[in-house]
């Protein structure tokens, strides 16, 4: 599920059904696309946060590091990520 609010200070919510290497790539690519779309729509001064809901998921810290690294490689910023654990 992806829930978005289109405003200059946007939040995007992702609920992952499972975390695998393929899904990590897909998630990072989706974040990259939505990040760029919002920057084009609202300008570079907007604040965007991506909330990734991990509740009920089996994941490791290495998986989260991989998501963070891949998003940083694509977007250049990891401060846009927030992992929801509880």
Backbone as CSV, one residue per row, in Angstrom:
resi,resn,N_x,N_y,N_z,CA_x,CA_y,CA_z,C_x,C_y,C_z
1,UNK,0.841,-1.176,0.000,0.000,0.000,0.000,0.883,1.235,0.000
2,UNK,0.553,2.170,-0.833,1.255,3.445,-0.859,0.218,4.528,-0.595
3,UNK,0.473,5.324,0.404,-0.417,6.426,0.731,0.400,7.698,0.590
4,UNK,-0.081,8.625,-0.181,0.668,9.857,-0.378,-0.230,11.059,-0.168
5,UNK,0.375,12.116,0.257,-0.276,13.408,0.316,0.515,14.319,-0.597
6,UNK,-0.150,14.958,-1.533,0.557,15.854,-2.429,0.547,17.256,-1.858
7,UNK,1.599,17.585,-1.178,1.800,18.915,-0.639,3.305,19.162,-0.620
8,UNK,3.724,20.412,-0.487,5.163,20.665,-0.477,5.927,19.915,0.611
9,UNK,5.291,19.656,1.725,5.919,18.853,2.779,5.206,17.510,2.803
10,UNK,5.612,16.635,1.903,4.902,15.387,1.660,5.474,14.231,2.447
11,UNK,4.605,13.304,2.759,5.007,12.022,3.319,4.472,10.928,2.420
12,UNK,5.264,9.914,2.240,4.870,8.766,1.440,4.989,7.549,2.337
13,UNK,3.946,6.729,2.387,3.934,5.561,3.247,3.963,4.296,2.404
14,UNK,4.871,3.400,2.721,4.973,2.106,2.059,4.737,1.017,3.089
15,UNK,3.919,0.043,2.746,3.765,-1.133,3.591,4.315,-2.307,2.788
16,UNK,5.420,-2.840,3.232,6.058,-3.947,2.533,5.422,-5.265,2.957
17,UNK,5.075,-6.109,1.988,4.559,-7.430,2.304,5.695,-8.379,2.617
18,UNK,6.807,-8.195,1.955,8.004,-8.982,2.250,9.206,-8.206,1.740
19,UNK,10.334,-8.485,2.316,11.554,-7.803,1.909,12.502,-8.841,1.323
20,UNK,12.765,-8.699,0.047,13.733,-9.544,-0.636,14.657,-8.625,-1.417
21,UNK,15.712,-9.186,-1.973,16.650,-8.378,-2.733,15.965,-7.703,-3.922
22,UNK,15.100,-8.435,-4.612,14.378,-7.871,-5.757,13.456,-6.752,-5.302
23,UNK,12.760,-6.965,-4.194,11.833,-5.944,-3.701,12.578,-4.718,-3.172
24,UNK,13.778,-4.912,-2.660,14.586,-3.777,-2.216,14.928,-2.899,-3.413
25,UNK,15.324,-3.516,-4.526,15.610,-2.746,-5.741,14.372,-2.008,-6.229
26,UNK,13.246,-2.694,-6.249,11.997,-2.091,-6.691,11.596,-0.933,-5.785
27,UNK,11.710,-1.124,-4.480,11.385,-0.076,-3.517,12.278,1.148,-3.725
28,UNK,13.577,0.930,-3.865,14.515,2.040,-4.072,14.197,2.788,-5.363
29,UNK,13.894,2.054,-6.420,13.543,2.693,-7.693,12.246,3.479,-7.584
30,UNK,11.270,2.944,-6.864,10.002,3.634,-6.673,10.206,4.920,-5.862
31,UNK,10.999,4.843,-4.813,11.302,6.038,-4.011,11.981,7.087,-4.878
32,UNK,12.933,6.660,-5.689,13.652,7.572,-6.580,12.679,8.289,-7.517
33,UNK,11.775,7.532,-8.142,10.808,8.124,-9.075,9.888,9.108,-8.366
34,UNK,9.337,8.690,-7.227,8.413,9.573,-6.519,9.124,10.811,-5.964
35,UNK,10.348,10.642,-5.526,11.140,11.779,-5.035,11.311,12.812,-6.157
36,UNK,11.737,12.334,-7.326,11.946,13.251,-8.457,10.644,13.893,-8.915
37,UNK,9.564,13.123,-8.947,8.257,13.679,-9.330,7.844,14.804,-8.393
38,UNK,8.021,14.619,-7.098,7.635,15.645,-6.122,8.537,16.871,-6.188
39,UNK,9.813,16.659,-6.419,10.733,17.802,-6.556,10.361,18.636,-7.777
40,UNK,9.973,17.970,-8.871,9.545,18.706,-10.069,8.255,19.467,-9.807
41,UNK,7.336,18.846,-9.082,6.032,19.444,-8.819,6.117,20.607,-7.829
42,UNK,6.890,20.435,-6.749,6.900,21.423,-5.665,8.182,22.234,-5.567
43,UNK,9.207,21.876,-6.308,10.473,22.601,-6.242,11.423,21.973,-5.239
44,UNK,12.649,22.407,-5.285,13.702,21.815,-4.451,13.595,22.152,-2.978
45,UNK,12.767,23.126,-2.610,12.643,23.510,-1.201,11.657,22.646,-0.422
46,UNK,10.945,21.738,-1.101,9.964,20.924,-0.391,10.662,19.835,0.425
47,UNK,10.019,19.426,1.499,10.522,18.348,2.357,9.704,17.098,2.086
48,UNK,10.382,16.010,1.792,9.718,14.756,1.474,10.258,13.686,2.411
49,UNK,9.353,12.905,3.003,9.743,11.805,3.869,9.052,10.539,3.387
50,UNK,9.805,9.467,3.292,9.266,8.164,2.925,9.261,7.292,4.171
51,UNK,8.075,6.876,4.605,7.905,6.013,5.769,7.745,4.582,5.264
52,UNK,8.647,3.710,5.650,8.607,2.321,5.218,8.169,1.487,6.409
53,UNK,6.961,0.917,6.299,6.354,0.180,7.393,6.910,-1.247,7.425
54,UNK,7.675,-1.553,8.448,8.305,-2.862,8.596,7.593,-3.745,9.610
55,UNK,6.529,-3.244,10.210,5.834,-4.002,11.251,5.365,-5.348,10.715
56,UNK,5.664,-6.400,11.464,5.266,-7.747,11.090,6.155,-8.391,10.048
57,UNK,7.245,-7.734,9.690,8.151,-8.243,8.670,9.370,-8.893,9.300
58,UNK,9.895,-9.874,8.595,11.195,-10.428,8.965,12.242,-9.657,8.183
59,UNK,13.099,-8.964,8.882,14.141,-8.188,8.223,15.365,-8.162,9.123
60,UNK,16.479,-7.834,8.510,17.722,-7.684,9.264,18.205,-6.242,9.113
61,UNK,19.104,-5.858,9.967,19.691,-4.524,9.856,20.457,-4.389,8.542
62,UNK,21.025,-5.506,8.053,21.711,-5.479,6.758,20.744,-5.129,5.630
63,UNK,19.514,-5.646,5.690,18.508,-5.318,4.676,18.181,-3.823,4.698
64,UNK,18.042,-3.280,5.898,17.734,-1.850,6.019,18.898,-1.004,5.534
65,UNK,20.102,-1.462,5.825,21.295,-0.767,5.321,21.340,-0.809,3.804
66,UNK,20.931,-1.936,3.225,20.906,-2.075,1.775,19.891,-1.122,1.155
67,UNK,18.710,-1.027,1.753,17.700,-0.078,1.272,18.260,1.342,1.341
68,UNK,18.850,1.688,2.475,19.406,3.026,2.669,20.491,3.319,1.637
69,UNK,21.381,2.364,1.424,22.479,2.556,0.465,21.943,2.737,-0.949
70,UNK,20.980,1.916,-1.333,20.434,2.001,-2.694,19.688,3.315,-2.921
71,UNK,18.949,3.762,-1.918,18.262,5.050,-2.050,19.282,6.175,-2.133
72,UNK,20.327,6.108,-1.323,21.363,7.145,-1.375,22.034,7.177,-2.745
73,UNK,22.294,6.003,-3.325,22.901,5.950,-4.656,22.001,6.604,-5.709
74,UNK,20.691,6.443,-5.571,19.749,6.979,-6.558,19.380,8.432,-6.307
75,UNK,19.122,8.765,-5.045,18.591,10.087,-4.699,19.678,11.016,-4.174
76,UNK,20.681,10.440,-3.506,21.744,11.251,-2.934,21.475,11.691,-1.510
77,UNK,20.365,11.236,-0.936,19.985,11.668,0.413,19.320,10.496,1.127
78,UNK,19.726,10.234,2.358,19.075,9.183,3.139,18.240,9.754,4.268
79,UNK,18.283,11.058,4.461,17.477,11.678,5.508,15.998,11.676,5.160
80,UNK,15.648,11.223,3.976,14.255,11.171,3.551,13.579,9.884,3.980
81,UNK,14.354,8.919,4.529,13.814,7.617,4.908,13.486,7.549,6.395
82,UNK,12.355,6.925,6.696,11.983,6.649,8.081,11.431,5.230,8.140
83,UNK,12.090,4.356,8.864,11.643,2.974,9.002,10.710,2.867,10.205
84,UNK,9.473,2.423,9.968,8.481,2.245,11.026,8.605,0.819,11.515
85,UNK,9.025,0.660,12.765,9.273,-0.666,13.317,8.216,-1.091,14.319
86,UNK,7.590,-0.165,15.014,6.582,-0.505,16.027,5.336,0.299,15.793
